[in-house]
Amino acid sequence: MNMETQRLILRQWKPEDYSAYATLNADPQVMRYFPTTLSNIESDQQAARIENLIAERGWGFWAVELKSTGQFIGFVGLHNQDESSGIPDAPFIEIGWRLGADYWGVGYAPEAAKKALQFAFEVLNIPSVFAFTALQNIPSQQVMMKVGMKNTQQDFNHPKLEQGHRLERHCLYQRTQQQWLAVADNID
């Protein structure tokens, strides 16, 4: 199942996406708020896991392509965080994104994220969606706010990062289905 916005297509992954995704994951600028860049093998394994989760349940971190060119630019979508994740309020469905640096600053992340939220609230009927990132990741927090998410004020130490790591402290944002349904212009 594909979903479309004005400029983007959110879809299942294709084999040809993997090399572009590996390039994205090897870019220190893209990965500056992650513990490390990924090798081609690590990136391919991650993409395969993402693709398999979408195949199993019909949703996940969808590949994003530009309608105008068919170019893969990254992913935007939904993922399940279970109760053992160590993240406040888990279990929950999170929304996340990772786009190539060439595609920043033109509104692609919020455009695709709104479509993913629409799917979460109107198709999956999820009562609430969360997002989290390192406190230093102001660009991602700005996307969260642009799609109507609110900071829960529950900063936490990410359980997968060692104590004292520069990215250890994270913030947690949330948007509820009730908030979504109360706004008439969620999708541009």
C-alpha positions in Angstrom: 0.0 0.0 0.0 1.4 3.4 -1.0 0.4 6.7 0.6 0.8 10.0 -1.2 1.2 13.6 -0.1 1.5 16.6 -2.4 5.2 15.9 -3.2 6.0 12.5 -1.8 5.1 8.8 -1.8 5.4 6.7 1.3 5.8 3.0 0.3 7.3 -0.4 1.0 11.0 -0.6 0.4 12.6 -1.8 -2.8 16.0 -3.5 -3.3 17.3 -0.4 -5.1 16.6 1.7 -2.0 19.3 -0.1 0.0 22.4 1.5 -1.6 20.9 5.0 -1.2 20.0 4.2 2.4 23.5 3.0 3.0 24.9 6.3 1.7 22.5 8.2 3.9 23.5 6.1 7.0 27.3 6.7 6.2 26.9 10.5 6.2 28.2 11.9 9.5 25.9 15.0 9.0 22.8 12.8 8.8 23.9 10.6 11.7 25.2 13.3 14.0 22.5 12.6 16.6 23.0 8.9 16.5 25.9 7.1 18.3 27.7 6.3 15.0 27.3 6.0 11.3 26.4 2.6 9.9 28.4 0.3 7.6 26.9 -0.9 4.4 26.2 -4.3 6.0 24.6 -2.7 9.1 22.5 -0.4 6.9 21.3 -3.3 4.7 20.4 -5.3 7.8 18.4 -2.4 9.2 16.6 -1.8 5.9 15.7 -5.5 5.7 14.3 -5.5 9.2 12.3 -2.4 8.4 11.0 -3.9 5.1 10.1 -7.2 6.9 8.1 -5.3 9.6 6.1 -3.5 7.0 5.4 -6.8 5.2 4.3 -8.4 8.5 2.0 -5.7 9.8 1.3 -3.4 6.9 3.0 -0.3 8.4 6.4 0.8 9.7 9.2 3.1 8.6 8.1 3.6 5.0 10.5 4.4 2.3 10.0 8.0 1.0 10.4 8.9 -2.6 9.9 12.2 -4.5 6.9 12.1 -6.8 8.7 14.3 -9.3 11.7 12.0 -9.8 11.1 8.7 -8.1 14.2 9.3 -6.0 14.5 7.6 -2.6 15.2 10.2 0.0 14.9 8.3 3.3 12.2 7.0 5.6 9.3 8.3 7.6 6.9 6.2 9.6 5.8 4.3 12.6 7.5 1.8 14.9 6.4 -0.1 18.0 8.3 0.5 21.3 7.5 -2.3 23.7 7.2 -2.0 27.5 10.8 -3.3 28.0 12.3 -0.4 25.9 13.1 1.7 29.0 11.5 4.7 27.5 8.8 6.6 29.5 5.2 5.8 28.7 6.2 2.7 26.7 4.6 0.6 25.3 3.7 3.0 22.5 3.8 3.7 18.8 6.6 6.1 17.8 6.9 8.2 14.7 10.4 8.7 13.2 12.2 9.9 10.2 15.6 9.9 8.6 16.1 11.8 5.3 19.3 12.5 3.3 20.8 15.9 4.0 20.1 17.1 0.4 16.4 16.9 1.3 16.4 18.9 4.5 14.8 22.3 4.9 12.1 22.0 2.3 9.4 20.5 4.5 9.6 16.9 3.4 9.9 15.5 6.9 6.8 17.2 8.3 4.8 16.5 5.1 5.5 12.8 5.3 5.1 12.7 9.1 1.6 14.2 8.9 0.7 11.4 6.5 2.1 8.8 8.9 0.2 10.4 11.8 -3.0 10.3 9.7 -2.5 6.6 9.2 -1.8 6.0 12.9 -4.9 7.9 14.1 -7.4 7.3 11.3 -6.5 3.8 10.1 -4.8 2.1 13.0 -7.0 4.0 15.5 -4.1 4.5 17.9 -4.9 6.8 20.8 -1.5 8.4 21.0 1.8 8.6 19.1 5.2 9.5 20.6 8.6 10.7 19.2 11.9 11.0 21.0 15.3 12.3 20.2 18.5 13.5 21.8 18.1 16.9 23.5 20.7 18.4 21.1 18.6 17.4 18.0 16.7 20.7 17.6 15.9 20.1 13.9 14.0 16.9 14.8 12.2 18.6 17.7 11.2 21.3 15.2 9.6 18.7 13.0 7.8 17.3 16.0 6.3 20.7 16.8 5.4 21.3 13.1 3.3 18.2 13.2 1.5 19.2 16.4 3.4 17.2 18.9 4.0 18.5 22.4 7.0 18.0 24.7 5.9 15.7 27.5 8.6 17.2 29.8 9.7 13.7 30.6 13.4 13.9 29.6 15.2 10.6 30.0 18.5 8.8 29.6 18.3 6.6 26.5 18.6 3.0 27.8 20.8 1.9 24.8 23.4 4.6 25.4 26.1 4.3 28.1 26.0 6.7 31.0 27.7 10.0 30.2 27.4 9.5 26.4 27.0 12.9 24.7 23.6 11.9 23.3 22.3 10.1 26.4 19.6 12.7 27.4 16.5 12.5 25.3 13.2 14.3 25.2 9.8 12.8 24.5 7.0 14.3 22.4 3.4 13.2 22.0 0.4 13.9 19.9 -3.0 12.3 20.7 -5.7 11.1 18.4 -8.1 13.4 20.1 -5.8 16.4 19.3 -5.5 15.2 15.7 -9.2 14.8 15.2 -9.9 18.3 16.6 -7.8 20.0 13.9 -9.4 20.2 10.4 -6.2 21.0 8.4 -3.8 18.3 9.5 -3.0 17.3 5.9 -1.9 20.0 3.5 
